[in-house]
Amino acid sequence: MITRQRLAAGVCALLAALTAGFALPAGAAAAESDGQAAPKVELVLDVSGSMRTRDIDGGTRMAAAKQAFNEVLDATPEEVQLGIRTLGANYHGNDRKTGCKDTAQLYPVGPLNRTDAKTAVATLSPTGWTPIGPALLKAADDLQGGNGTRRIVLISDGEDTCQPLDPCEVAREIAAKGVGLTIDTLGLVPDAKTRDQLSCIADATGGTYTSVQHKEQLSDRVGQLVDRAADPVVTPVATEGAADCAKAPALKSGLYTDREEFGQQRWYRVDVNPGQELRASVSVADDRTVSPDYGVLLRAVTVHGREIVRGEAAGNGRTDVMSTGLRYPRPESDDNNAPAETVCLQVTNSFSAAPGVKTTPGLPLELTVDVVDGPDKAADVAAFGLGRGWWLLGVLVLVGFLAGLVWGWVSRWRIAVWRTN
């Protein structure tokens, strides 16, 4: 039994190793070079009057936030450029128009001086309104420039009080610009409305939402998000698909982002040389309320409209992202001067907006393109992507079978000897 478990574990490890090579496209790996700009993070803190509430481990929400900031500042990686922005920290009055402009950069985004940053945080006192939308717009401006990771970490305990500038719509506008900026949100002891709003903000940019009830939980989560900014990442390239293949942008291997209207088609072009294989996948996120029953279709067709291969996926309202993919191996050619074949990729979705939901900007779309050397034989392509790895897998299975027979024979022999003695 133990031998079989070990063999099974070995086969699983082999499968993981053989498929790992397909996880990142070649062009995407190149984007992780050492020449990438320093990652930037801005912590956006709600300093509105409700932060005086004492419901986090016996202390105020503001005290918990300050403690978390101090711990995070001590642990921030050296390569991360960090800034701090506040909302509702300076205006004490009741004029809504003035209160909704109350957002300021407490510490500029750049190389971190921990002493200065801690001193700035220590001066904060819960004061005014909750202009989340304006604060996000300013924070996006604070992080402009460079091609490194950019992340906003928003910490709030309540809904935005400056509607109709809907912070969820602001987040969608930021994402629609294709600047590769992620917004993560944390709700301090949130109610249902606050949770829904902060979740919507995070979903619009591919970020995460976390509900926080304790000081230690807040410190750990903010620290994780800051550390994540320092991890090597693939920065998607913003592109704009066309209404037909003739006008579509030509793409190389890499990761691309776009926006697609409800029920719209987007076209892209990829050149594939003889002996190469095209691997493509697409994900479309429903970042707002949509009607149930929807799908995503990815087709590879020739420039003359003949379908080569397709991938499709369908959903019923239980998921936030729909993904599908395809593979097209182009055969080798006897002509060394054979030209590249232009393959047209068509992305179509069948999402429909729920009543009262805005349809612009379009749904976020992420397209991965990878053009690699094709397998030696066409049969390898159908072998679940393992190629010639099936030979090694077969050898392992055979060795496992023989080892099991030997182990069974030895076990029976030992039992027979024991009975005899």
C-alpha positions as CSV (number, residue, x, y, z in Angstrom):
1,M,0.0,0.0,0.0
2,I,2.8,2.4,0.9
3,T,4.6,1.6,-2.3
4,R,1.5,2.4,-4.3
5,Q,1.1,5.7,-2.5
6,R,4.6,6.7,-3.3
7,L,4.2,5.7,-6.9
8,A,1.0,7.7,-7.2
9,A,2.8,10.7,-5.6
10,G,5.6,10.3,-8.1
11,V,3.2,10.3,-11.1
12,C,1.5,13.4,-9.8
13,A,4.8,15.2,-9.4
14,L,5.7,14.2,-13.0
15,L,2.5,15.5,-14.3
16,A,3.1,18.8,-12.5
17,A,6.6,19.1,-13.8
18,L,5.6,18.3,-17.4
19,T,2.7,20.8,-17.4
20,A,4.6,23.6,-15.6
21,G,6.2,24.7,-18.8
22,F,2.8,25.7,-20.1
23,A,2.0,28.0,-17.2
24,L,3.7,31.2,-18.5
25,P,4.2,32.3,-22.0
26,A,7.7,33.0,-23.2
27,G,7.0,36.7,-23.8
28,A,5.5,37.0,-20.3
29,A,8.6,35.6,-18.7
30,A,10.6,38.2,-20.4
31,A,8.6,40.9,-18.6
32,E,10.0,39.7,-15.3
33,S,13.5,40.9,-16.0
34,D,15.6,42.6,-13.5
35,G,15.2,45.9,-15.4
36,Q,11.6,46.2,-14.3
37,A,10.7,49.4,-12.4
38,A,10.4,49.3,-8.6
39,P,6.9,48.2,-7.4
40,K,4.7,51.0,-5.9
41,V,2.1,50.7,-3.2
42,E,-0.1,53.4,-1.7
43,L,-2.0,52.7,1.5
44,V,-5.3,54.7,1.5
45,L,-6.7,55.1,5.0
46,D,-10.2,56.1,6.0
47,V,-9.9,58.7,8.8
48,S,-13.6,59.6,9.0
49,G,-15.4,60.1,12.3
50,S,-16.7,56.5,12.5
51,M,-13.1,55.4,13.0
52,R,-13.5,56.4,16.6
53,T,-15.8,53.4,17.2
54,R,-14.4,51.0,19.8
55,D,-15.1,47.5,18.5
56,I,-11.7,46.0,17.5
57,D,-10.2,44.1,20.4
58,G,-11.5,46.7,22.9
59,G,-9.9,49.6,21.1
60,T,-10.8,52.1,18.4
61,R,-10.7,51.3,14.7
62,M,-8.2,54.1,14.3
63,A,-5.9,52.6,16.9
64,A,-6.0,49.3,15.1
65,A,-5.1,50.9,11.8
66,K,-2.2,52.8,13.3
67,Q,-0.8,49.7,14.9
68,A,-1.1,47.8,11.6
69,F,0.6,50.7,9.7
70,N,3.5,50.7,12.1
71,E,4.0,47.0,11.8
72,V,3.7,47.0,8.1
73,L,6.2,50.0,7.8
74,D,8.8,48.0,9.7
75,A,8.4,45.0,7.4
76,T,8.1,46.7,4.0
77,P,10.7,45.3,1.6
78,E,13.4,47.7,0.6
79,E,12.6,47.5,-3.1
80,V,9.0,48.7,-2.6
81,Q,8.2,52.4,-3.0
82,L,5.4,53.1,-0.5
83,G,3.1,56.0,0.1
84,I,0.2,56.9,2.3
85,R,-3.0,58.8,1.5
86,T,-5.9,59.7,3.8
87,L,-9.5,60.4,3.2
88,G,-11.7,62.4,5.7
89,A,-8.7,63.5,7.8
90,N,-8.6,67.2,7.7
91,Y,-12.1,68.8,7.4
92,H,-14.2,69.0,10.6
93,G,-17.2,70.8,9.2
94,N,-20.6,69.8,7.9
95,D,-20.4,71.2,4.3
96,R,-20.7,68.1,2.1
97,K,-19.1,69.7,-0.9
98,T,-15.9,70.6,1.1
99,G,-15.9,67.3,2.9
100,C,-16.0,65.3,-0.3
101,K,-12.7,67.0,-1.4
102,D,-11.0,65.9,1.8
103,T,-8.2,63.6,0.6
104,A,-4.5,64.3,1.0
105,Q,-1.2,62.5,0.5
106,L,0.2,62.0,4.0
107,Y,3.4,60.4,2.8
108,P,4.6,60.6,-0.9
109,V,5.2,57.4,-2.9
110,G,8.9,56.7,-3.0
111,P,11.8,55.2,-1.0
112,L,10.5,54.6,2.5
113,N,11.8,56.5,5.5
114,R,10.2,54.5,8.3
115,T,10.6,57.2,11.0
116,D,9.0,59.9,8.9
117,A,6.1,57.7,7.8
118,K,5.4,56.5,11.4
119,T,5.5,60.1,12.6
120,A,3.0,61.1,9.9
121,V,0.6,58.3,10.8
122,A,0.8,59.1,14.6
123,T,-0.7,62.6,13.9
124,L,-4.0,61.2,12.5
125,S,-7.3,61.7,14.3
126,P,-10.7,60.6,13.1
127,T,-12.4,63.6,11.7
128,G,-14.7,63.9,8.7
129,W,-16.4,62.5,5.6
130,T,-15.7,59.3,3.6
131,P,-14.8,60.4,0.0
132,I,-13.6,57.0,-1.3
133,G,-14.2,57.8,-5.0
134,P,-12.1,61.0,-5.0
135,A,-9.4,59.3,-2.9
136,L,-9.0,56.5,-5.4
137,L,-8.7,58.9,-8.3
138,K,-6.0,60.8,-6.5
139,A,-4.2,57.6,-5.5
140,A,-4.2,56.4,-9.1
141,D,-2.5,59.7,-10.0
142,D,0.1,59.2,-7.2
143,L,1.1,55.9,-8.7
144,Q,1.6,57.0,-12.3
145,G,4.9,56.4,-14.1
146,G,7.1,53.3,-14.5
147,N,6.1,49.8,-15.6
148,G,6.4,48.0,-12.2
149,T,3.7,46.7,-10.0
150,R,1.2,49.3,-8.8
151,R,-1.2,48.5,-6.0
152,I,-3.7,50.5,-3.9
153,V,-4.6,49.1,-0.5
154,L,-7.8,50.8,0.7
155,I,-8.8,50.5,4.4
156,S,-12.3,51.7,5.3
157,D,-15.0,51.1,7.8
158,G,-18.0,52.5,5.9
159,E,-19.6,53.4,2.7
160,D,-18.6,56.3,0.5
161,T,-20.6,59.4,1.6
162,C,-19.9,61.4,-1.5
163,Q,-22.2,59.8,-4.1
164,P,-23.0,60.2,-7.0
165,L,-19.3,59.7,-7.6
166,D,-19.7,55.9,-7.2
167,P,-16.3,54.5,-6.1
168,C,-17.1,51.2,-7.8
169,E,-17.5,53.1,-11.1
170,V,-14.3,54.9,-10.4
171,A,-12.5,51.6,-10.0
172,R,-13.9,50.4,-13.3
173,E,-12.7,53.6,-15.0
174,I,-9.2,53.0,-13.6
175,A,-9.2,49.4,-14.8
176,A,-10.5,50.5,-18.2
177,K,-7.4,52.7,-18.7
178,G,-5.3,49.5,-18.8
179,V,-2.7,50.9,-16.4
180,G,-2.2,47.6,-14.6
181,L,-3.2,49.0,-11.2
182,T,-4.8,46.7,-8.6
183,I,-7.0,47.9,-5.8
184,D,-7.3,45.7,-2.7
185,T,-9.8,46.6,0.0
186,L,-10.2,45.8,3.7
187,G,-13.4,46.5,5.6
188,L,-13.1,47.2,9.3
189,V,-16.1,45.5,11.0
190,P,-18.2,46.1,7.9
191,D,-21.9,46.0,7.5
192,A,-23.5,44.5,4.4
193,K,-23.5,47.7,2.3
194,T,-19.9,48.5,3.1
195,R,-18.9,44.9,2.3
196,D,-20.7,45.0,-1.1
197,Q,-19.1,48.3,-2.1
198,L,-15.6,47.4,-1.1
199,S,-16.0,44.0,-2.8
200,C,-17.1,45.7,-6.0
201,I,-14.1,48.1,-5.9
202,A,-11.7,45.2,-5.6
203,D,-13.4,43.0,-8.2
204,A,-13.3,45.8,-10.8
205,T,-9.5,45.8,-10.8
206,G,-8.8,42.1,-10.1
207,G,-8.0,42.8,-6.4
208,T,-9.1,41.2,-3.2
209,Y,-11.5,42.1,-0.4
210,T,-11.0,41.1,3.2
211,S,-13.3,41.6,6.2
212,V,-11.4,42.5,9.3
213,Q,-12.5,42.0,12.9
214,H,-9.2,42.0,14.8
215,K,-6.0,44.0,15.0
216,E,-3.7,41.1,14.3
217,Q,-5.8,40.2,11.2
218,L,-5.5,43.7,9.9
219,S,-1.7,43.8,10.3
220,D,-1.2,40.5,8.7
221,R,-3.4,41.2,5.7
222,V,-1.9,44.6,4.9
223,G,1.6,43.1,5.2
224,Q,0.7,40.4,2.8
225,L,-0.6,42.8,0.2
226,V,2.5,45.0,0.5
227,D,4.8,42.0,0.2
228,R,2.8,40.8,-2.8
229,A,3.7,44.0,-4.7
230,A,7.4,43.0,-4.5
231,D,6.8,39.6,-6.1
232,P,7.8,39.3,-9.8
233,V,4.7,39.6,-11.9
234,V,3.7,39.7,-15.5
235,T,2.4,43.1,-16.4
236,P,-0.4,42.8,-18.9
237,V,-0.2,44.9,-22.1
238,A,-3.3,46.9,-22.9
239,T,-4.6,46.3,-26.4
240,E,-7.8,47.0,-28.3
241,G,-9.4,44.3,-30.4
242,A,-11.1,45.1,-33.7
243,A,-14.6,44.3,-35.1
244,D,-13.1,42.0,-37.8
245,C,-9.8,40.2,-38.4
246,A,-8.6,42.5,-41.2
247,K,-8.3,45.4,-38.7
248,A,-7.2,43.3,-35.7
249,P,-4.0,44.1,-33.8
250,A,-1.1,41.7,-34.4
251,L,0.0,40.0,-31.1
252,K,3.2,38.3,-30.1
253,S,3.5,35.9,-27.2
254,G,2.5,37.6,-24.0
255,L,-0.4,38.6,-21.7
256,Y,-2.9,41.2,-22.9
257,T,-5.9,43.1,-21.4
258,D,-8.9,44.6,-23.2
259,R,-12.5,45.5,-22.6
260,E,-15.4,43.8,-24.4
261,E,-19.0,45.1,-24.4
262,F,-21.9,42.8,-23.5
263,G,-22.4,40.3,-26.4
264,Q,-19.6,41.8,-28.4
265,Q,-17.0,40.2,-30.6
266,R,-13.3,41.1,-30.5
267,W,-10.7,40.0,-33.0
268,Y,-6.9,39.6,-32.7
269,R,-4.2,38.3,-35.1
270,V,-1.3,36.0,-34.4
271,D,1.4,34.8,-36.9
272,V,2.3,31.1,-36.7
273,N,5.3,29.6,-38.6
274,P,5.5,26.0,-39.9
275,G,6.3,23.7,-37.0
276,Q,5.0,26.1,-34.3
277,E,2.1,25.7,-32.0
278,L,-0.3,28.5,-31.0
279,R,-1.7,28.2,-27.5
280,A,-4.3,30.9,-26.5
281,S,-6.6,31.3,-23.5
282,V,-9.1,34.0,-22.6
283,S,-10.8,35.1,-19.4
284,V,-13.8,37.5,-19.2
285,A,-14.8,38.8,-15.8
286,D,-18.3,39.8,-14.9
287,D,-17.3,42.7,-12.7
288,R,-20.9,43.8,-12.2
289,T,-24.3,42.1,-11.8
290,V,-25.2,40.1,-14.9
291,S,-28.1,37.9,-15.9
292,P,-27.6,34.1,-15.3
293,D,-26.7,31.8,-18.1
294,Y,-23.8,33.1,-20.1
295,G,-20.7,31.9,-22.0
296,V,-17.4,32.7,-23.6
297,L,-16.2,31.5,-27.0
298,L,-12.6,31.6,-28.3
299,R,-12.2,30.6,-32.0
300,A,-9.1,30.3,-34.2
301,V,-10.0,30.8,-37.8
302,T,-8.1,31.5,-41.0
303,V,-8.1,34.9,-42.7
304,H,-10.7,33.4,-45.1
305,G,-13.1,32.6,-42.2
306,R,-12.6,28.8,-42.0
307,E,-12.6,27.6,-38.4
308,I,-9.5,25.8,-37.2
309,V,-10.3,25.0,-33.6
310,R,-12.4,26.5,-30.8
311,G,-12.7,26.6,-27.0
312,E,-15.9,27.5,-25.1
313,A,-17.2,27.7,-21.6
314,A,-20.6,28.3,-20.1
315,G,-21.9,29.4,-16.6
316,N,-25.1,30.0,-14.7
317,G,-24.3,32.9,-12.3
318,R,-22.1,31.0,-9.9
319,T,-18.7,32.3,-10.9
320,D,-17.1,35.7,-11.4
321,V,-14.8,34.7,-14.3
322,M,-15.3,32.6,-17.4
323,S,-12.2,31.1,-19.0
324,T,-11.5,28.9,-22.0
325,G,-8.5,28.1,-24.3
326,L,-7.3,26.4,-27.5
327,R,-4.2,24.9,-29.1
328,Y,-3.3,24.9,-32.8
329,P,-0.2,23.0,-34.0
330,R,0.9,24.0,-37.5
331,P,2.5,21.1,-39.4
332,E,6.1,21.3,-40.6
333,S,6.7,22.4,-44.2
334,D,9.2,21.0,-46.7
335,D,9.6,24.6,-48.0
336,N,12.2,26.3,-45.8
337,N,10.8,29.7,-47.1
338,A,7.2,29.0,-46.2
339,P,5.5,32.1,-44.9
340,A,3.9,32.5,-41.5
341,E,0.2,31.7,-41.3
342,T,-2.0,34.5,-39.9
343,V,-4.5,33.0,-37.4
344,C,-7.4,35.1,-36.4
345,L,-8.5,34.8,-32.8
346,Q,-12.2,35.7,-32.1
347,V,-13.4,36.3,-28.6
348,T,-17.2,36.4,-28.1
349,N,-19.2,36.6,-24.9
350,S,-22.9,36.1,-24.2
351,F,-23.1,38.1,-21.0
352,S,-26.1,40.4,-20.5
353,A,-26.4,43.2,-17.9
354,A,-28.9,42.9,-15.1
355,P,-31.7,45.6,-15.1
356,G,-30.3,49.0,-14.1
357,V,-26.6,48.0,-14.4
358,K,-24.3,50.2,-16.6
359,T,-22.9,48.5,-19.6
360,T,-19.9,50.8,-20.0
361,P,-17.0,50.4,-19.7
362,G,-17.0,46.9,-21.2
363,L,-16.2,43.7,-19.3
364,P,-12.5,43.2,-18.4
365,L,-10.9,40.6,-20.8
366,E,-7.5,39.0,-20.3
367,L,-5.9,37.2,-23.3
368,T,-2.8,35.0,-23.1
369,V,-1.0,34.2,-26.3
370,D,1.9,31.7,-26.5
371,V,3.6,30.6,-29.8
372,V,6.1,27.8,-29.2
373,D,7.9,25.1,-31.1
374,G,5.3,22.4,-31.9
375,P,5.6,18.7,-30.9
376,D,7.4,16.3,-33.2
377,K,4.3,14.3,-34.0
378,A,0.7,15.2,-34.4
379,A,-0.2,12.3,-32.0
380,D,1.7,14.1,-29.2
381,V,-0.7,17.1,-29.3
382,A,-3.7,14.9,-28.4
383,A,-1.8,13.4,-25.5
384,F,-3.2,16.0,-23.0
385,G,-0.2,18.3,-23.6
386,L,2.4,15.8,-22.3
387,G,4.1,15.3,-25.6
388,R,6.9,12.7,-25.3
389,G,6.5,12.8,-21.6
390,W,4.1,9.9,-22.0
391,W,7.1,7.6,-22.6
392,L,8.5,8.5,-19.2
393,L,5.1,8.2,-17.6
394,G,4.7,4.7,-19.2
395,V,8.1,3.6,-17.8
396,L,7.1,4.8,-14.4
397,V,3.8,2.9,-14.5
398,L,5.6,-0.3,-15.6
399,V,8.3,0.1,-12.9
400,G,5.5,0.6,-10.3
401,F,3.7,-2.5,-11.5
402,L,6.8,-4.7,-11.3
403,A,7.8,-3.2,-7.9
404,G,4.3,-4.1,-6.7
405,L,4.7,-7.7,-7.9
406,V,8.1,-8.1,-6.2
407,W,6.8,-6.5,-3.0
408,G,3.8,-8.9,-2.9
409,W,6.0,-11.9,-3.5
410,V,8.5,-10.9,-0.8
411,S,5.6,-10.3,1.6
412,R,4.1,-13.7,1.0
413,W,7.5,-15.4,1.4
414,R,8.1,-13.6,4.7
415,I,4.6,-14.7,6.0
416,A,5.3,-18.3,4.9
417,V,8.6,-18.3,6.7
418,W,7.0,-16.8,9.8
419,R,4.3,-19.5,9.8
420,T,6.9,-22.2,9.4
421,N,9.0,-21.0,12.3
